[in-house]
Amino acid sequence: MSTQHPLLNRRRQALQTLAATTAGLYLGAPAGAQTKDRGGWLPTQNLTYVIGVAAGGSIDLYARGIKSALENLNLINNHTVLPDNKPGAGGLLSLQQLQRNRGNAHHLGTFHTGSIAGQVAGVLKADMRDYVPVAMMVEETSLVAVAADSPLKASADLIERLRKDPTSLTIAVAPIKGLNTHLAIAKPLKAAGVDVSQLTVVPFRSSGDSMVALLGGHVDVVSATGPSVVPQVQNGKVRMLVSAAPVRGSGPLANVPTWREQGVAADYVSYNGVLLPPGVDAEQIYFWETALKKVAESAEWRALVEKSGNKPMFKGYVDSHRYLQAELKETQALFAALGLGAGL
């Protein structure tokens, strides 16, 4: 990554300045103030939500849930949000669409830990620091799942099998190798003594497709987040072996042990939220942070996230910006520790 290029440095310095400006704008606004009451930005047309993956996985589910809540809560000036799935090139196609709409806050994108991992892996040919993360909405737990009739009954069975022969099981991830669903299983398996460089990892367009492959007997193991796994568990077709969360979850994940509970000192948490195009201004960021905070606090949204087995949460622009910077560094360190790199 050409992180020292002068033009990129100027862009990132501008984002840092915008963060400070936006933070000052929030501090100067009275509690509960509406953007329109302050003479700020409001949508004047229908909105496009560019979803960087195929339909069927957690990123798509949450993007459409945000769309629904924005409309149902009447937060977007009586306009409509139009979902636009743009899978491919590790998420680059969706980011290019945001680039083409620079400064236009009528366009939203998906902000996800997987994109940061993709940049570090070299499979996403873009720099996430050139975009504007405005909110983190979901803390996601990655799960390891097998078919209900699998001979793998617990994570210990998985570890034993892969220690003996790392190539012996096919492991589905999405949308490509090197992203969060891959790291979420590779990190603990490495900690458990498995040669993760030899794993047979099979990428699918979405975690929904991964689950179809598991149910069809085409793969042995799936690493995916709750929204893709939980419904099939409830249908009795899939069994969850282990969670990559630091602590055991609630609801449908209450009975799923963590890697740490199984004696493997590793965990992996990812976040899901909303991205804005480069070049948006502080008023546009303020509008979207305010609207998305109301989404995050709504019963509709919380029920959707909790039903999927994940944790609803909210962090605005400043915290999301800081997370992006920190996660890039942490993921680089994780890749080095796992012996992973570009071209996985």
Residue pairs with C-beta under 8 A, 6 or more apart in sequence:
1 119
1 127
2 8
3 127
8 127
8 129
8 130
11 129
11 130
11 278
12 129
12 130
15 129
15 130
15 132
15 321
18 132
18 281
18 282
18 285
19 317
19 318
19 321
21 282
22 282
22 285
22 286
22 317
22 318
23 318
25 282
25 283
25 286
26 286
26 289
26 316
29 38
29 286
34 290
35 41
35 42
35 283
35 286
35 287
35 290
36 42
36 77
40 283
40 286
40 287
41 105
41 281
41 283
41 284
41 286
41 287
42 77
42 287
43 76
43 77
43 79
43 105
43 106
44 77
44 106
45 79
45 106
46 79
46 80
46 81
46 82
46 106
47 76
47 79
47 80
47 81
47 82
47 106
47 107
47 108
48 81
48 82
48 84
48 101
48 106
48 107
48 108
49 63
49 66
49 67
49 81
49 82
49 83
49 84
49 108
49 109
50 84
50 86
50 94
50 97
50 98
50 107
50 108
50 109
50 110
51 59
51 60
51 63
51 64
51 83
51 84
51 85
51 86
51 94
51 109
51 110
52 59
52 86
52 87
52 91
52 93
52 94
52 95
52 109
52 110
52 112
52 115
53 59
53 60
53 85
53 87
53 91
53 110
53 174
53 175
53 205
53 206
54 60
54 85
54 87
54 175
54 205
54 206
54 208
54 209
55 85
55 206
55 208
56 206
56 207
56 208
56 209
56 228
57 174
57 175
57 206
57 207
57 208
57 224
57 225
57 227
57 228
58 138
58 140
58 207
58 224
58 225
58 226
58 227
58 228
58 272
58 308
58 310
59 110
59 112
59 114
59 272
60 85
60 206
61 227
61 304
61 308
62 137
62 138
62 227
62 272
62 304
62 305
63 83
63 110
64 83
65 300
65 301
65 304
65 305
66 81
66 137
66 274
66 292
66 295
66 301
67 81
67 83
68 300
69 75
69 295
69 298
69 300
69 301
70 76
70 81
70 291
70 295
71 80
71 81
72 300
73 294
73 295
73 298
73 300
75 291
75 294
75 295
76 291
81 108
84 97
86 93
86 94
86 97
87 93
87 175
87 205
87 206
89 124
89 125
90 118
90 123
90 124
90 125
90 175
90 176
90 179
91 110
91 114
91 115
91 118
91 124
91 126
91 175
92 124
92 125
92 126
94 109
94 110
95 109
95 115
95 124
95 126
95 131
96 126
97 107
97 109
98 107
98 109
98 131
98 275
98 276
98 277
98 278
99 277
99 278
101 107
101 277
102 277
102 278
102 279
103 277
103 278
103 279
103 280
103 281
104 277
104 280
105 276
105 277
105 280
105 284
105 287
105 288
107 276
107 277
108 274
108 275
108 276
108 288
109 131
109 274
109 275
109 276
109 277
110 272
110 273
110 274
110 275
111 131
111 133
111 134
111 135
111 136
111 271
111 272
111 273
111 274
111 275
111 320
112 180
112 270
112 271
112 272
112 273
113 140
113 180
113 270
113 271
113 272
113 327
114 175
114 179
114 180
114 181
114 270
115 124
115 128
115 179
116 128
116 324
116 327
116 328
116 331
117 178
117 179
117 180
117 182
117 183
117 331
118 124
118 176
118 178
118 179
119 126
119 127
119 128
119 328
120 178
120 328
120 331
120 332
120 335
121 177
121 178
121 179
121 335
121 340
121 341
121 342
121 344
122 178
122 341
122 342
122 343
123 176
123 177
123 178
123 179
123 342
123 344
128 324
128 328
129 324
129 325
129 328
130 278
131 275
131 276
131 277
131 278
132 275
132 276
132 277
132 278
132 280
132 285
132 317
132 321
133 273
133 274
133 275
133 276
133 317
133 320
133 321
133 323
133 324
134 273
134 274
134 275
134 276
134 285
134 288
134 289
134 292
134 316
134 317
134 320
135 273
135 274
135 288
135 289
135 292
135 293
135 296
135 314
135 315
135 316
135 317
135 320
136 271
136 272
136 273
136 313
136 314
136 315
136 319
136 320
136 323
137 272
137 273
137 274
137 292
137 295
137 296
137 301
137 305
137 312
137 313
137 314
138 271
138 272
138 273
138 305
138 310
138 311
138 312
138 313
139 269
139 270
139 271
139 310
139 311
139 313
140 180
140 225
140 226
140 269
140 270
140 271
140 272
140 310
140 311
141 225
141 226
141 243
141 244
141 245
141 249
141 253
141 269
141 309
141 310
141 311
142 180
142 181
142 184
142 185
142 223
142 224
142 225
142 243
142 244
142 245
142 268
142 269
142 270
143 223
143 224
143 225
143 226
143 229
143 240
143 241
143 242
143 243
143 244
143 253
143 256
143 309
144 155
144 158
144 185
144 221
144 222
144 223
144 240
144 241
144 242
144 243
144 244
145 211
145 214
145 221
145 222
145 223
145 224
145 229
145 232
145 233
145 238
145 239
145 240
145 241
146 152
146 214
146 220
146 221
146 222
146 238
146 239
146 241
147 214
147 215
147 217
147 237
147 238
147 239
148 236
148 237
148 238
148 239
150 220
150 239
151 157
152 158
152 161
152 220
152 221
152 241
153 239
153 241
154 241
154 242
154 262
155 241
155 242
155 257
155 259
155 262
155 264
156 262
158 169
158 189
158 221
158 241
158 242
159 189
159 192
159 193
159 194
159 264
161 168
161 169
162 168
162 169
162 189
162 194
162 199
163 192
163 193
163 194
166 194
166 195
166 196
166 197
166 198
166 199
166 200
167 198
167 199
167 200
168 200
169 200
169 220
169 221
170 200
170 202
170 218
170 219
170 220
170 221
171 185
171 199
171 200
171 201
171 202
171 219
171 220
171 221
171 222
171 223
172 202
172 203
172 204
172 210
172 213
172 214
172 219
172 221
172 222
172 223
172 224
173 179
173 181
173 182
173 185
173 201
173 202
173 203
173 204
173 210
173 222
173 223
173 224
174 181
174 203
174 204
174 205
174 206
174 207
174 209
174 210
174 224
175 203
175 204
175 205
175 206
176 203
177 201
177 203
177 344
178 340
178 344
180 268
180 270
181 207
181 210
181 223
181 224
181 225
182 201
182 223
182 344
183 268
183 331
183 334
183 338
183 340
184 223
184 244
184 268
184 270
185 221
185 223
185 244
186 196
186 199
186 338
186 340
187 244
187 266
187 267
187 268
187 334
187 338
188 242
188 244
188 259
188 264
188 266
188 267
188 268
189 196
189 199
190 196
190 266
190 337
190 338
191 259
191 264
191 265
191 266
192 264
192 266
196 338
196 339
196 340
197 339
197 340
201 344
202 213
202 219
204 210
204 213
206 228
207 222
207 224
207 225
207 227
207 228
207 229
208 228
210 219
210 222
210 224
210 228
211 222
211 224
211 228
211 229
211 232
211 238
213 219
213 222
214 220
214 221
214 222
214 232
214 238
215 232
215 237
215 238
222 228
222 229
222 238
225 270
225 308
225 309
225 310
226 252
226 253
226 308
226 309
226 310
227 308
227 309
227 310
229 238
229 240
229 309
230 252
230 253
230 307
230 308
230 309
232 238
233 239
233 240
233 252
234 252
240 253
240 256
241 256
242 256
242 257
242 258
242 259
242 262
243 249
243 253
243 256
243 257
243 258
243 259
244 258
244 259
244 266
244 267
244 268
244 269
245 253
245 258
245 267
245 269
246 258
246 260
246 267
246 269
247 258
248 254
248 256
248 257
248 258
248 261
249 256
249 309
249 311
250 306
251 306
251 307
251 309
252 307
252 309
253 309
258 267
259 265
259 266
259 267
260 266
260 267
271 323
273 292
273 315
273 320
274 288
274 292
276 284
276 285
276 288
285 317
289 316
289 317
292 314
292 316
293 314
293 316
295 301
296 302
296 312
296 313
296 314
297 314
301 312
302 312
305 311
305 312
306 312
315 323
335 341
